[in-house]
Each structure stands twice: as C-alpha cells, then as structure tokens.
Amino acid sequence: MPTTLTSKGQVTIPKPIRDALHLLPGMSVEFRVNAQGEVVLQRVEPQPVSSDRFDAVRGRAGRQWRTDELMNLLRGED
C-alpha cells in the first residue's frame, strides 16, 4: 500500500491499516525501526487517568533520601 510523504514529512496511514490497529482520530501511535530495518507502527495504549494528582509521581524517586541529606541539598549546604 504505497502512500506519499508530504513536504512536512507527514503520511496518511491507509484505511486497512488503521482498521487493523483500531486507530481512531486523536490516538497516539509509535514508529520504531526493528533489527531488519523495517518500520513498525504500533498503537500506544492510553494510560489510565487517576483522580489522585500524586499517583503520577508516586514511587518515582530512585534514591532513598535521609532528611538531613535532602535538607542540605535543598539549602545548598555541604
């Protein structure tokens, strides 16, 4: 299914492919190049929206801070 690249680098995803991936307007897609050099188009599943505004950042710190270390960092002390 050939398609044409526009001057802005855009392409139209052919209808049979949109139907096969269940793509709707406004959905996100991801393009990747696999080991064989082929382009893979994949639908990005939407992340569930939480009513708790802190859920998005909960558990993100990779380091356990001690209170005195964190206060020194925030205050610029050594």
Secondary structure, 3 states (H helix, E strand, C coil): CCCCCCCCCCCCCCHHHHHHCCCCCCCCEEEEECCCCCEEEEECCCCCCCCCCCCCCCCCCCCCCCHHHHHHHHHCCC
